Amino acid sequence: MTNPPGLLISAPSSGTGKTTVMLGLLRALAEDGLTVQPFKSGPDYIDPAFHRAAAGRASFNLDSWAMGAPLLGAIAAQAKGADIVVAEGSMGLFDGVAKPGELGHGSSAETALRMGWPVVLVLDVGGQAQSAAATALGFRMYNPDLPFAGVILNRCASPRHERLTRLGMERAGLPVLGVLPRRGDLTLPERHLGLIQAVEHPDLESAIAGYAAFLREHVELEAIKRAASSGPMGPSSAALPRPPAQRIALARDAAFSFTYPHLLEGWRAAGAEILPFSPLADEAPAPDADLVWLPGGYPELHAGTLAAAERFLTGLRRHAETRPVHGECGGYMALGEGLIDKDGTRHRMAGLLGLVTSYEKRRFNLGYRRAELLADMPGFSAGTALRGHEFHYSSIVEQSDVPLARVFDAEGAEGPQTGSRRGHVTGTFFHLIAEASA
């Protein structure tokens, strides 16, 4: 049995327009009556929500550094019932870490190889013509085993520019699947972690419809459909992550939204109840929940609102007296004593941990993490190894609690951001992706 045929949209680097191509292609294919399954290669927290808005179907991350073969197969199996798969790469096609994880180095090329998806390479051809073919050919030949569908030429300045660039591609023997003229309005708004969240876009539906119309005019959709291919079907959803509790109160709003879709799918598939609530709307977690989970997000943009959310804070503190609370990154910060915003103003947080974090002097924290738990956390016992990803600009000012884990980067270097625990409360700066053996 095989997965539906698929493609992976990638590029030589970030900033080439692949997300615009991805969203337009998802919507255009859906408009043609196809059931389209989106995926995201790598640990990005934000793009899957955009994919879902474009395709009308949940998107999932596939990560060859953090996920073992059983979990990768279980996530790939979420494409069951789809007519075509379209996956979006991260960074450049071959970009990954120096040391492999469970399966590999975490590159988009590894995802494409594992799943049997031919690569569509989006090239920004601004400032060059025939020379763009040398770049494309280098990507085509870097790993000859990688299936390659062709190229989409982005930001083409004129008919003459297109003609010259196509000449180079013809000489290199590379199929041109589309040529997108330069348009300044085809960009998505960004902030310091990348794109703004889908829920924050002022008119996302209109934007996606515009991308689809643009691609329909300038891309050979039928050729793209014909290029799609796939590998063998993975195992059943039984390999998805198990829930850390039966009734899980999950913070869910513009301040707390970075939860990997495969985690939630695994929790629901195992029968757990997800009970969403909004701290920004001053909602308390469900009083009969077994666990409160605060995901990452942008609490620093809403620190004043969170500090004044008395029903939320009171309900959270009451829950923590007898039952577990866990926070990731932004959720971890909200569990602390205080959060200092970029202007230097300190905002009172929940006070369930002794953590104080600051954005006054931005410090870049980015990369995969391997954690060895020193104590239990929801869903995992002490001694378990976890894999996750960290991406934030905050720094620790105070941390008075005992460490939750020993935390290492992708190259094995141990770091100081250990997470912390106090009573029933735990928190980490990394976003959980999987148990290391999954």
N, C-alpha and C positions, 0 to 999 in steps of 0.2 A: 504494500500500500504506500502511496506517495502523498506528500503534501500538495496543495494547489501550486501551480506554477508561479514563480515569483521573480522579482528583480530587487537589486539593492542600489539605491541612489547615493552616490558618493562624489568625492571631489579631491583635488590635490591638497586643499587646505580649508579651514573655516573661512566664512565670509565670501564664498563664491556664488551663493544663491541657491544652494541645494535644498534648503528648507522651503523656499518659495516654489521650487520645482516639485518638491514632494507634496506639498499641500494642494497645488493645482492639479497634479496628476491624480492624487487620491479622489478629488472631487470630480474631475472629468471622467474617470473610469466609473465612478458611482453613477454619474449622470447617464452613462451609456447602459445602465442597467446591471452592471456587474456588482457582486458582493466582494468588497475589497477589504483584505485584512492588512492593517498597518503594523509595522514593528519598528523599534529603534535599536540600532546597534550601539552598545555602550551604556554608561550609567546615567545619562541625562535624565533629570527629574521633570523637565518642563515640556519637552516636545511631544510626549505621548498624548497630552490633553489637546494639543493642536491637531494631532492626527485624528483623534476621535471626532473632533468637530468637523473635520473635512470628510471623513469616510463614513461616519455614523456607526462605527464599530470600535470597540476598545482596542487600544494599541498597547503592546508589551515590550519591555526591554529584553534584549538578548545580549549576554555579556560573557565572552569566552575567557576572561580572566577570573571573574568572580563565580561563575556557574560551571558545575560539572556537567558531563554529558546527560545524565538523567533529567536534570532540571532544564537544560537547554531543549531537550526533546519534548518535555512536558509543555513548555511555553510555546514551542513551535506548533504543537498539536492544537493550540487554540485557534489555528487557521482552519480547522475542520469546518466544512460547509461553505468556505469562501471560494470564489471563482479565480481570484488572483491575489497574490501577496506583493505588497510594496514596502520595502524596508528603507529606512534612512540611516546612513552612516553618520559617524561622528568624526570631527576634525578631518585630517587627511586619510585617504584610503588605507594606508599602511601604518598609520600612527598607533602606537601602543606603548606598553611598558617594557623595561629592559629584561625583567625576569618573568617567566610564565607563571600563571596561576594554575587552577585545576586543569585547564585545557590549553591555554595559550596566552598570548600577550595582550589580548583585549582589542585588537584592531578590527576595523570593519571588514577588511579582507578576510580575516579568519571567519567571521560570521558568514560571509558570502560562500566561502569554501565549505564550511560545515553544512550549510543549508542547500547548497547547489544552486544559488541564485546568481545569474549573470549580473555584472556591474554596469550600470549606466554612469559614466563619468561626466559631471557637470564642470565645464571649463569656463572660467572668466577669461575671455579673449581680448579684453581691453588692452590697448597698447601693443598688440602683436597681431600677426596674421599667420603665415605659414609656420612660424616658430611654435605656435600652439600645438602643432602636430608632433613636434619633438617631445613636448611634455606628455602628451597623451600616449605616445608610443612607449615612452619610458615606463609609464604606469602599466601599460598593457604587457610589457615584457619583464617587469620586475619579478613577477611570479607567473610563469607561463601556464601553470595549472589552474589559475584563477579564471573562471568563465567571464567573458567580456562581451557585453551587448553592443556597446558603441558610446558615442559622446553626444552631449547637448552643449552647443556653443552659446554661452550667455554673454550679454552686454555687447552685442555686435553693433557697431556704430553706423554702418551704411551697407547698401547692396555691394559696393566694391569690396568693403571689408569682409563681408560674407563670402564673396567669390574667391578671394585670395586665401581665406582660412580653409574653405572647403578644398581648394587645390592641395593644400598641405595634407589634409586628412586623406584625400584620395591617394596621394603618393604613399602615405604610410599604411594604406589598406584598412582604414578605420571607418566604420559606418557612422554617418552623421544622422542622428535621430531627431534633431531639431535645432533651430537657430532662433535665439531670443534676442530681439532688439533691445538696446539700452533704454530703460525706463526708470526714472528716479523714484516713482511712487510704489514700486514693487519691493518694499522693504517692510519688515516687521519691527515695531518699537522694541528697544532693548534697555536693560539696566545691568547692574554689575554681575549678575549670574548668567547673563545671556538674554534671551527673549523675556519680555514681560510674560506673566502668566496668561493663559488663554482666557480665564475669567475676568481679567483686567482689560482686555483689548476693547477699545471703544466701539468697534463694529466689526467683529471677527467674521461673521457670516458674509457680510458684503465683501470683505477683503478676500476671503477664500473663493467666493464666486468669481471675483475679478481675476484671481490667479488661474482658475480653471478656464475661463474664457481666453485668457492670454495664451495658455499652453495649447488649448484646442486650435488656436489660430496658427501657432508657430511650431508645433511638435507633431511628429508622425505617430499618432496614437496607435494605429493599427500595427506599425512596425514594432513599437514598444511591446504591445500585447504578444506578438509573435516571438519576440526575443525571450519572454519569460520561460523559466525552467525551474526544476526543483530536485531535491534529493529525497531520501526515504523519510517516512513518517516517524516521529518520535514516539515515546511511550505515552501512557495515559496520564491524565491529570493527577494521578496518585502521587507523582513525584513533586508536585507543587508544595510550597512551604506549608507546614501545619500551623494552625492558629495558636497563639499564646494564651488564649482564654476562650470561654464560650460566648460571653457577652462583652463586646469590646466597644467602649465609648471612644470614638475617633474624632479628634478636632479636625474641622474641615471648613476652611474659609480662606480669604486672601492672605492671612498671616500664617496659616498652617496647611499646606497642600502638597508637600513633596513626599508622597507615599508611592512606592513602586507598585504598578498595577498587578504584577504577578503575585505579590504578597496578598493583596486584598482578594484576588481570584482564588488563591489557595485557601485562605481563611473561609471564604464563603463556600467553596466546594466541600470543605470538611464539616460544614454545618454551623459555623460560628455566626453569631449575629453582630453586624456592624451597626453601631448606634451613633450616627454623626451628630455633632453639635458645633456651634460657632462661638468661640471665645469673643470674637469681635462684636457679636450681637449680644454679648453678656449672657450667654446660655451656659448653664451648669452641665457637667456630664451627667448622664442618666444615673440616678441614685442607686439603681439595682445592677449596675455594670460590674463585671468581675475585674476589669482592667480599664484604665484610662491611658490612651496612647496619643501623645502630642507629636505630630510629624514636624519635619523642617518646613521652612518657608521664609517669610519676611517679617518676623516680629519687630525688627528694628524700624520698619516703616510705620508701625502701628503701636509703638511702645506706650504712648500716652493713653490710647484707648484701652489697651490691655491692663495697664496699671489701675485704671478706673473701673474695670469690669468686676465689680464686687460679687455678683452672683456666681460668675465663673470661678473667681479665686476662692470664694468660700466653699463652693461645691468641690473644687479640686482638693483643697486642704482637708475637707471632711472625708473624702474618699481615701486619701493617703493615710489616714489614721489606722485603717484596717485592711486596705487592699492595695495592690500594686499600681503604680503610675510610672510610665516610661516616656522619656522625651528624646527626640533625635534632633541634633543641630539647633534649629530655631526653637523647637520644643524644649530642648535641654536648657537653652538660655532662659526661656520663660519660667522654668522650674526654679531658677536661681534666686538670689537675693536682689539682684539689680541688673539692669541693662543700660549702658551708657550709649546714647545715640551719637551720630556724627558731629553734632553741635556741642557735645560735651555735657548734655543734660542727662542726669541719672534718673531712671524710672524704676519704681518699686515693682518687682515681679512676685512670684508666688511664695518665695522664701522656703521652699521645701528642700532645697539644696543650698550649700554655701557658695554657690558660683556667682561671680560678678564678671560680666563680659562687656567689652567696649568696642565701638565702631569709630571712636574719635580719631584714632590713628589706624588706618586700614592695614590689616595684615592678611596677605593672600594665603589661604590654606586649600590646597587642591590635590586630590589623588586617591587612588585605591587604598584601602586599609584592611589589614588582617588583625583581628583582635582575639586574644586568648583570655577568656573570662576568668577573673579571680573570684567572682561570686555569682550567684544566680541572678539572671534578669528574666523578665517575662518570656516564657517559651523555651528557655535554654538554661542548663545547669552549669555550675562552675566547672571550668576545664574545657568547655566547648570552644572550638575555634570558629569564628565568624568572618565573613567577608563583606565589605561595604565600600562606601565612597564618601569622601568629605569634600565640601566645596563651600567656603564662606570667607568673609573678610573681617571677622571679629578676632579679638585677642582676649585672653584670660587675664583679668586683673586680680581676682581672688578665687581660690578653690580650696575650701577647708575640709572637704569630706574625703573618705578613703577612696582609692581608685577602684573602678569597676573592672578594668581589664588592662593587660599589657597590649599596646597598640603599635603595629609596625606598618611602614609604608610598603609599596609594591616591590622595593628592592631589599626589604628585610631590615631597614633601619628603624630602631625603636624611637617612638616620639613621646612628647610630654603630655599630649592631650588624651588622657587615659579614660575619660568618662568618670563618673562618680556615683556613689550610692549613699543613701541615708535612710534607715528604716525600710519602708516599702517602696521607696522612690529610687529610680535609677535613670541615668541619662548618658548619652554619648554624642560626640560631635559627628561620628560617621553615621550615614544612612545604611541600615541593614539591607543587604541584597540576598544573602544566603548563608546557611551553615557551610563551613568549608568543605565538607564531604558531600554536599548535595549536588 
